[in-house]
Amino acid sequence: MPRTEFHAQLDGLRGRVLELGQLAVAVIDRVIGAVQEEDRATASAIVASDEPIDRLHVAIQHDAISLLARQQPTAGDLRAITAGMAIASELERIADYATGTARLILHESREPALPPTHDLYRMARAARRMLQRSLDAYATRDTTLARHIWNEDPAVDTLQQTLYRDLLTSMIENPSTLTRATHLLWTVHRLERVADRATNICEQVIFMVDGEWPHFDTLRDETLIARAVALDSED
Amino acid sequence: MPREGFERQLRAIQHEILTLGSMSAVAVERSVTALRRRDAALAETVVENDGPIDTLAYDIEERALLIIATQQPLAGDLRIVASVIAIAGELERIGDYAEGIAKLALLNLDEPPIKPLIDIPRMAELSIDMLRRSLDAFIDRDTLTAHEIWREDDVIDDLQDQVYREILTYMAEDPQKITRGTRLLWVAHNLERIADRVTNICERTIFMVTGERSQYITRTPG
């Protein structure tokens, strides 16, 4: 395959990964809305949308591997292909978290309502922002942005711990909403996983561009972390 | 590289998959034993051994990608190498779930157990058996067994429902049991996820052998 055609295919791969990325962002948005409104119709639609997302993921993996097999890639090309595969994997699992959350909305419960707290929506917004911006970093090969997003994760972890504590307290004080509280625990867990996977995407971007796997010590930046926490509490 | 060199490389990474599979299976086994026996040392071992599992998984992946890039395998051979990559990923995540169970076991040591564990060890026993057999099926290219194992996932899902209902009852009856109960719910969740990943391995084997995309069956996502 001539190099120019190969590069066109590399661009195509990146484009499909970004397409998958937008599907993941969209489904996260929709599921948060569905949690807020207890919207079973949207929850059903989200569950149904999981299969097309899986199929796109499989297609991307297939294309990437075919690309690898058809031409001797340079080191940079190889990293671009493997990063695309790894990121697609993260995105498919992020979409799975949304589907899992949607399934819980569909569970019948005779318990009184237990509205999610403001903190949950803050956490959802933070995770969603991390996801979108990690994809932006991938699209533009922006390692500075990737590093910034990576450092937004500790703030999300803190929110998770707060929410866990609050939910466990609520479970002890209000056994009448025990099952609903358990569902919210899962939702909090999944949001933390979304944020964590967004940091994985950031690591892949840095590896792809710099050629070296970024280490925890070089990534972690207390100033950036503090800034993310401050911004987050302004919500 | 001559054909025999390629064959050797292919056999070698498939062998590594068996090694990785064994490490993950042992991790699951030990993590639930640690929970059952309230064995902190055993739980710590599982947590420590997750690093080597991750390292081996990445190693296998890297080598597989290099084979693809340098050997340019086609069709059936390409599917084998691609399957190795996917399966290594599943096994690495199974290892992560085992580590999660070990950490939960450690947390629950602070207080006495809220109930004797019966269904959770049963879930573990079944999942581990499914895991070992799924890797044999992969090596043997045995789509029949792969399909059988895939169907056994329903048993695990039913057990999980049972565990949930039972533990929620304990939690509702006695608020003191809520924190410990919640951790057991996570353990059951992790075991269900492990079995789910085993079904992914089975799907991979079926796809690898038949080469047909239509055989790809999606499962309940987590």
Interface residues (C-beta under 8 A of the other chain):
Chain A: D50 E51 D54 V58 Q61 I65 S66 L68 A69 R70 Q72 P73 L78 T82 S89 A95 D96 Y97 T99 G100 R103 L168 M171 I172 E173 P175 L178 T179 T182 L185 W186
Chain B: L65 I68 A69 T70 Q72 P73 L74 L78 V81 A82 A86 G89 L168 M171 A172 P175 I178 T179 T182 L185 H189 R213 Y216 T218 T220 P221 G222
